Each structure stands twice: as structure tokens, then as C-alpha cells.
């Protein structure tokens, strides 16, 4: 089942607006409303990107970050690459 890219774009726009509202009303670190809105944006973006590709063979220049832990793993690898120099 394919989704019309215009419909997917409207869903993405709505998700972005809801994320802005949640972020502006944030109630501290780890606010579940902001987190839910964050994931809604990511999901809506993926649907839009997929529908754009399916309909027109095009994609956006954006990507969804899968997990914060990926950054932590890269930082650990970068640290391993550093040489310790002693005076």
C-alpha cells in the first residue's frame, strides 16, 4: 500500500508542529510528551521519505538518527584511536 507523498508531508508537518508545542511546554529533562513528539516526527519523516521515493524515485537530504548510543560507541572508538603521550 502506497501513501500519497502530499498526505505524508502533511502528517510530517503536523508532527513537527506538535513537537514544537511539546518542546515549548517542556516540564523538565526527559519529558515524556517531548519524547513522544520526537518519535512521532521521526516516524512521520520516514513515511514521507519512503512515499516520496516510491512515488518519484526521490529522497530528502535528511536522515533519522537511530540511537544516541551510536554516538557513544563512536566516541569510544575515537578514544581508542587516541595515543597517550607521557612527558
N, C-alpha and C positions, 0 to 999 in steps of 0.2 A: 504494500500500500504506500503510495507516494503522497507527500503533503505539498500543497502549493507553497512555493517559496514566499509569496506575499503573506500568507497566513502564518507561516513560521516566523517571518520577520516581525509581524505584529505581536506574536507571542513573546519574542525576544525583547521587543521594545517595552512591552508590559512588564516583563520580568526585571528589566533594568530600572524602570520607574519604581517598582516595588522594592528593589534593593536600595535605591536612594532614600525612599521613605524609611525603611528599616534602619539604614545607617544613620540617618539624621535623628532618629528616636532611640538610638542605641542605649542600652541600660547596662553598660559596663562591658568588660572583656568577656568574650565568649557568649555574647547574647544569642540565644537560640533562634530568635527571629531573624537576625542578621545572617546567621549561618544558613538557615533555611533559604533565605533570599539569595544568598551567594550560590548555593547549589542549584536553585531554580534558574538563575542566569546561565550557569554552565550547561545545564540540561537543554534549555531553550536554544542556546547558541549551537550546540551540537546538532539539534534537529534542523535548525536553519541552515547550517553549513552542509549537512547531508542533503537536504532538499534542494539547495542551490546546485550542488554537484549533480544530483540525479536529474534535475530539470535542464540545466545548461552546461554541465561539464566544467563548472567554475567553483572555486573555493574562495574564502576570505583569507586575508593575510594574518589571521589571528589563530591562536590555539589555546585550549583549556589546559591549565596546569593540573596534572593528575593528582599530585600529592605533595605536601610540604616535605615529607620525609625524603623525597628525591633530592631536594636541596641539601638536606643534612648529609645524605650519602655522598654527594658531590663534594661538599666541604671536607668530609673525612678523607676522600681520595686526594683532594688538593693538599691537605695537611700531610699526607703520606709522601707526596711529591716534594715537599719542602726539605731542604737539607739543614741539619742542625750544625751551626758553626760555633765553635767554642774559641774564646780568646786565649 
